[in-house]
Amino acid sequence: MATETRDRIAARDRVEQRRRQEAPSTVRDDSEDEMVVSFPEFVFKEFIAAVAMTVFLILVSIWLQAPLLGKANPGMTPNPSKAPWYFLGLQELLSRFPPLMAGVAFPTFVIVLMILVPFLDRNPSRRPSERKVAIILFALYTAIVVALVIIGTFFRGHEFVWDWGWVLGNPQTCGGKPC
């Protein structure tokens, strides 16, 4: 035990002596490097992009009038009510599968798969052409989510009943009457 401690102290002393003997570090001249300082250039570009995106969103919100419903009446709620667009995929799953599968098993599977993707695709390359597994998994996930949201938005009519009216150009009907 004492010899191990002495060996460690001796090794530490040797490292310190080598550090003292080496020439002091010199300051590197980086004036010829192509370097862009992030504060004025990059932050200004991000600010311009944020302003442009804000203007775009304001113009789109003015141009596209959202189809809002009337004032909420707690005495009369739609049955079943349609979820917001970001939950329509989950509502579509709930209409097709048992609640335990759609609400617990599928989301858990997706989260676990997202956690495991870095371990499944161990390719260190950053080039998209060399990351086939990651791109295929992301594209598959995105396609499924977008398809479920589109189905819930455009193909589900009154009372969440399947309706081809939007695709065929016919107005939606609610029991034979227009909605």
C-alpha positions in Angstrom: 0.0 0.0 0.0 2.8 2.4 0.9 4.7 1.5 -2.2 1.7 2.3 -4.4 1.3 5.7 -2.8 5.1 6.4 -3.3 4.8 5.3 -6.9 1.9 7.7 -7.5 3.7 10.6 -5.8 6.8 9.9 -7.9 4.8 9.7 -11.1 3.1 13.0 -10.3 6.5 14.6 -9.5 7.9 13.4 -12.9 4.9 14.9 -14.8 5.4 18.2 -13.0 9.1 18.3 -13.8 8.3 17.6 -17.5 5.9 20.5 -17.5 8.5 22.8 -16.0 11.1 21.8 -18.6 9.0 22.3 -21.7 9.0 25.6 -23.4 6.1 27.9 -22.4 3.2 27.7 -24.8 3.1 30.3 -27.5 0.1 32.2 -28.6 -1.1 31.0 -32.0 -1.6 33.6 -34.7 -5.1 33.1 -36.0 -5.3 36.2 -38.2 -5.1 34.1 -41.4 -7.9 31.7 -40.3 -11.3 32.0 -41.9 -13.3 32.7 -38.8 -16.6 34.4 -38.4 -17.5 35.7 -35.0 -20.9 34.5 -34.0 -22.1 37.6 -32.2 -22.6 40.3 -34.8 -22.9 38.2 -38.0 -24.7 35.0 -36.9 -27.0 36.7 -34.4 -28.0 39.3 -36.9 -28.9 36.7 -39.5 -31.0 34.8 -36.9 -32.7 38.0 -36.0 -33.5 38.7 -39.6 -34.8 35.1 -40.0 -37.0 35.5 -36.9 -38.5 38.8 -38.2 -39.1 37.2 -41.6 -40.8 34.2 -40.0 -42.9 36.4 -37.8 -44.1 38.5 -40.7 -44.9 35.4 -42.7 -46.9 33.9 -39.8 -48.8 37.2 -39.3 -49.6 37.4 -43.1 -50.7 33.7 -43.2 -52.9 34.2 -40.1 -54.6 37.2 -41.7 -55.0 35.6 -45.1 -56.3 32.2 -43.9 -59.3 32.6 -41.8 -59.4 29.8 -39.2 -62.7 27.9 -39.3 -63.5 28.5 -35.6 -66.7 27.2 -34.1 -69.2 29.3 -32.1 -68.8 30.1 -28.4 -68.4 27.1 -26.2 -71.6 25.8 -24.5 -70.9 23.5 -21.6 -74.5 22.3 -21.8 -74.1 20.9 -25.3 -70.8 19.4 -26.3 -70.2 17.6 -29.7 -70.1 13.9 -29.4 -67.4 12.8 -30.1 -65.5 16.0 -30.2 -62.6 16.3 -32.6 -59.2 16.9 -31.2 -56.9 19.7 -32.3 -54.8 18.9 -35.4 -51.7 17.9 -33.3 -53.7 15.2 -31.4 -55.7 14.0 -34.5 -53.2 11.2 -35.1 -53.7 9.9 -31.6 -57.5 10.2 -31.9 -57.3 8.3 -35.2 -55.3 5.6 -33.5 -57.9 5.5 -30.7 -60.7 5.0 -33.3 -58.9 2.0 -34.8 -57.2 0.3 -31.8 -58.1 -0.5 -28.2 -57.2 2.4 -25.8 -54.4 0.5 -24.1 -52.7 -0.1 -27.5 -53.3 3.4 -29.0 -52.8 5.5 -25.8 -50.0 3.5 -24.1 -48.3 0.9 -26.2 -47.8 2.7 -29.5 -46.5 6.0 -27.9 -44.2 4.0 -25.6 -42.9 2.0 -28.6 -42.3 5.3 -30.6 -40.4 6.9 -27.6 -38.3 3.8 -27.0 -37.5 3.5 -30.7 -36.4 7.2 -30.8 -34.2 6.5 -27.8 -32.7 3.4 -29.5 -32.1 5.0 -32.9 -28.5 6.2 -32.0 -27.7 2.7 -30.9 -29.3 1.0 -34.0 -27.5 3.4 -36.5 -23.9 3.6 -35.2 -22.7 5.3 -38.4 -20.5 8.3 -37.3 -20.9 10.0 -40.6 -22.9 13.3 -40.8 -23.6 13.0 -44.5 -27.3 12.2 -45.2 -26.3 9.9 -48.1 -24.5 7.6 -45.6 -27.2 7.6 -42.9 -29.7 5.3 -44.5 -31.1 3.7 -41.3 -31.8 7.0 -39.5 -33.3 8.6 -42.6 -35.6 5.6 -43.3 -36.8 5.5 -39.6 -37.4 9.3 -39.5 -39.2 9.2 -42.9 -41.4 6.3 -41.9 -42.3 7.9 -38.6 -43.1 11.3 -40.3 -45.2 9.6 -43.0 -47.3 7.7 -40.4 -47.9 10.8 -38.3 -48.7 13.0 -41.3 -51.0 10.4 -42.7 -52.9 10.0 -39.4 -53.3 13.8 -39.1 -54.5 14.1 -42.7 -57.0 11.3 -42.2 -58.3 12.9 -39.0 -58.5 16.3 -40.6 -60.0 15.7 -44.0 -61.6 12.3 -43.9 -63.4 12.5 -40.6 -66.7 14.3 -40.7 -69.5 15.0 -38.2 -69.2 12.7 -35.1 -65.9 11.5 -36.4 -67.5 9.3 -39.1 -65.5 8.4 -42.2 -66.4 10.8 -45.0 -65.2 10.9 -48.6 -67.0 14.2 -49.4 -63.8 16.3 -49.3 -62.0 14.1 -51.7 -65.0 13.7 -54.1 -65.9 17.3 -54.0 -69.2 16.7 -52.2 -70.1 18.7 -49.1 -70.1 16.8 -45.9 -73.4 15.4 -44.8 -74.7 14.8 -41.4 -77.4 12.1 -41.7 -78.4 13.2 -45.2 -78.4 16.9 -44.4 -75.5 19.3 -45.0 -73.5 20.1 -41.9 
